[in-house]
């Protein structure tokens, strides 16, 4: 199945997460709720992933993207929680290029690009 448009859109919008998290780290405030961020099925891409037919959800590419997406949301929620609870240094460290968020973000992008190439 061709998913190029959805995957390309997701790669772009998922990059915006880092900006939202950076703002939360800087201000200690966010309209985002930790509990909602943690759930990968609350974003547009997550809902789209879950809407695909069961046969598609059994593909290795789907499984890899879904796993990376879930891990990304769990880490984004952790970083947001740190930011909102006043642990600015820890949240900032998680967002830097050597941090877990950065690693998971990269993993998700790679999984999406691989799936895109296979489509």
Secondary structure in CASP SS format (residue, H / E / C, confidence):
PFRMAT SS
TARGET T0000
AUTHOR 0000-0000-0000
METHOD secondary structure of the structure
MODEL  1
X C 1.00
X C 1.00
X C 1.00
X H 1.00
X H 1.00
X H 1.00
X H 1.00
X H 1.00
X H 1.00
X H 1.00
X H 1.00
X H 1.00
X H 1.00
X H 1.00
X H 1.00
X H 1.00
X H 1.00
X H 1.00
X H 1.00
X H 1.00
X H 1.00
X H 1.00
X H 1.00
X H 1.00
X H 1.00
X H 1.00
X H 1.00
X C 1.00
X C 1.00
X C 1.00
X C 1.00
X C 1.00
X C 1.00
X H 1.00
X H 1.00
X H 1.00
X H 1.00
X H 1.00
X C 1.00
X C 1.00
X C 1.00
X C 1.00
X C 1.00
X H 1.00
X H 1.00
X H 1.00
X H 1.00
X H 1.00
X H 1.00
X H 1.00
X H 1.00
X C 1.00
X C 1.00
X H 1.00
X H 1.00
X H 1.00
X H 1.00
X C 1.00
X C 1.00
X H 1.00
X H 1.00
X H 1.00
X H 1.00
X H 1.00
X H 1.00
X H 1.00
X H 1.00
X H 1.00
X H 1.00
X H 1.00
X H 1.00
X H 1.00
X H 1.00
X H 1.00
X H 1.00
X H 1.00
X H 1.00
X H 1.00
X H 1.00
X H 1.00
X H 1.00
X H 1.00
X H 1.00
X H 1.00
X C 1.00
X C 1.00
X C 1.00
X H 1.00
X H 1.00
X H 1.00
X H 1.00
X H 1.00
X H 1.00
X H 1.00
X H 1.00
X C 1.00
X C 1.00
X C 1.00
X C 1.00
X H 1.00
X H 1.00
X H 1.00
X H 1.00
X H 1.00
X H 1.00
X H 1.00
X H 1.00
X H 1.00
X H 1.00
X H 1.00
X H 1.00
X H 1.00
X H 1.00
X H 1.00
X H 1.00
X H 1.00
X H 1.00
X H 1.00
X C 1.00
END
